[in-house]
Amino acid sequence: MALRLRLTILYSALTGGILLIFGVLVFFLVNVLLVTQIDDTIIQSYAGLIKDLRVSPTGGITPGIMTELNLTTNISYQIWDQQGSLSFSSPNLGVYNKPLDQVGFQSKVSIYHDAYASWGHLRVLSVPLEAGGRPIGIMQVAASLDVVDLARRALLEIIVITAAASMAIAAGASWFAIEQALAPLTAVTETALQISRADDLSQRIPNPSSKHDETGRFIDAFNETLERLEQIFTSQQRFLADVSHELRTPLTVIKGNVDLMRRMKQVDEESLDTIEDESDRLTRLVGNLLLEAQAESGKLPLYFSPVELDTLLLDVFKEMRVLARDRVNIRLTEIDQIIVNGDRDRLKQVLINLISNAIKYTPKGGEVFLSLGKMGDNARLIVRDTGQGIAVEDMPHIFERFFRAEKSRTRSKTSGFGLGLSIAYWIINHHGGRIEVNSAENKGTTFCIYLPIPKSKESAPMD
């Protein structure tokens, strides 16, 4: 069953149910008021009758002037003696000689009871009569309930007809209103089906600016999801294209050198060195890709423990001086004793990546400056070089995968794959820190790493 139909039935049933409950309450209230009014009429007639009763010394009942009472046409009465004989009755009963109410006739106390006679529905008051503490008979005063029954039937018909008409109106209004409310959901469904058929994630669902309800928020969330999926899909396509390009170059070189040695029919040491270099490049590429994939999937393990950044920086400084040799001068300008919670190996990987890039892109005779200090509640690591710098248009993209500022130039054997900064950014971000970069062409580049310092050195390591 369609949602629209289910909601329409639900709203109609609720409307009808509420009206029926209200109608039942009104029906019982009106019924009580009408019956109370009849009872009041009966009791008034009884009071007028009982004051004119006369009891003979033998216990007999005499009518006095009762026959002359001006009773309404719908009031009848009977007076029975103790032996169960009808002493007298109202003229409108004629020769009717049966009790108006058999239940009340047998009762020892005064009661109201509904009874049915040959001429209609009656409300009967039965009152035992006593004189001097001994029973002398029974009086029954009755009023016709035909008018009350007619009012009951009319009221019941009005309630049922009103409830049915209201349910019909509610069903029509609900059907129209639900159609308008579900229209955006229909658009969402159609858009999703179009995307599924055409693989086009660029489509969006229009959302009127006046809609700030649940449906509008749902459309906004759906559009944001589509935008995110489009970004992921585009990133995946770019990733596959970049990986294919990166794999093609070393494989082409390897294949070319193998073909060359096959034609020469001898082993060429230079070709073997080239093949080995390209194999190493492939190994590094696969390793970085695996690391990147683990980082994006959240499966890259980070083992947090207290890390002495000054000791870590000194270790990296010594290793990088060996790498730089006499080509670039590496200087340690400032160092402070700082402990952070982090993964020592991953933080070392970040420092090695940044410093090796600084060495790589700094011309011979240039300098690379390292420093470690505190800034507020953060530790700040700075890697600054005097190299060629980064172009302004490349700055927003340096942390993207496979992006290289030198990609338009001829790559050397030591060129990277554009994954190092992307991995470094992920590692620092998952340490609760951030990386900032400032650069100017032909003036150098500065990378600043900020890592939060625990409030207490005795704080437990993060899991």
C-alpha angles and dihedrals in degrees: 000000000000119000091237092056093045092052092046091052091046095051092044092049091049091050093047093045093051092048092047092051090049091046093051090052091049091046094053092043093052090044091053091048093049094046090046089053091050090048090052090052091049094049092049090051090047091051091052092048100045095054091060096050116119125199120205121220089256091056096259121141120235122195100226107187095332093119089061095056114121099234123174117255094250094054120091131173142187132193118203125190125228092267090059096254121137107248096186140322140196117290093242090067092063112187094344104137104174125098113269088226121020093194093054091043090063096041122107093207135051112274141166115227138168116237138173124229131180091267099046152291115329138194106213131194112199116195125180110226122223136182123189091353095304126103116253103172148305131278121204120192117187137187127194116252095194092107091047091049090049090051090048093052093046092049092047091051091049091051094049094045092046092049092048093047091046091050090051092049091045091050092052094045092045092049091054096041093047090049090056092045094048095044093093090050089053089052089050091052093048092047091049090051092048090050090049093051099041101029087229111148093173093082119104134190114242112238118194110236090231092064112093097147129106092283092051092049090048091053091048091050091048091050090049089051090051090049091050091047090049091052091048092047092048090046090050092050091048090046092053091047092049093047091048090051093047093048094045096061100056092038091052091050092048093048092047093052092046090051090048093053090046091054092045089046091217139086113263114203093205091053091049090052090051092049090049092050092050091046089054089050090052091049091051091046093051091046093050092046090052090049091049092048091050091049094051093046092049092242097112103112119228116192108202122206136138108295124194101219094193092057091045092050092049091052092050091044091057093048094047093050088060090050094048094046109172096328097083129021114228116201131188103212102174136007132178132184106256131160122200135174109252151108105287096202094049093047089050089051090055093050093047091050094050095043094045089051089050090051092045096053098038114093122237111287092025127125138237118201125203127191140168124197145136127269112181109303093344137083111230122209116189127196111184129173137181095225135123095294130215125286116248093240090054097051098086091053106044093102093051121105117268092004116140125177089210095049093117091058131073111277123231127220089262095052114127131226100244092254101102098078091042091055092043091052091052093048095050092043091054090051088061092253138106142224123225126188133197122183144162125192114262090001103077142254132266124202117193120194118197119195125178116248115221113248090234129029088217093059114123118259116262118255 
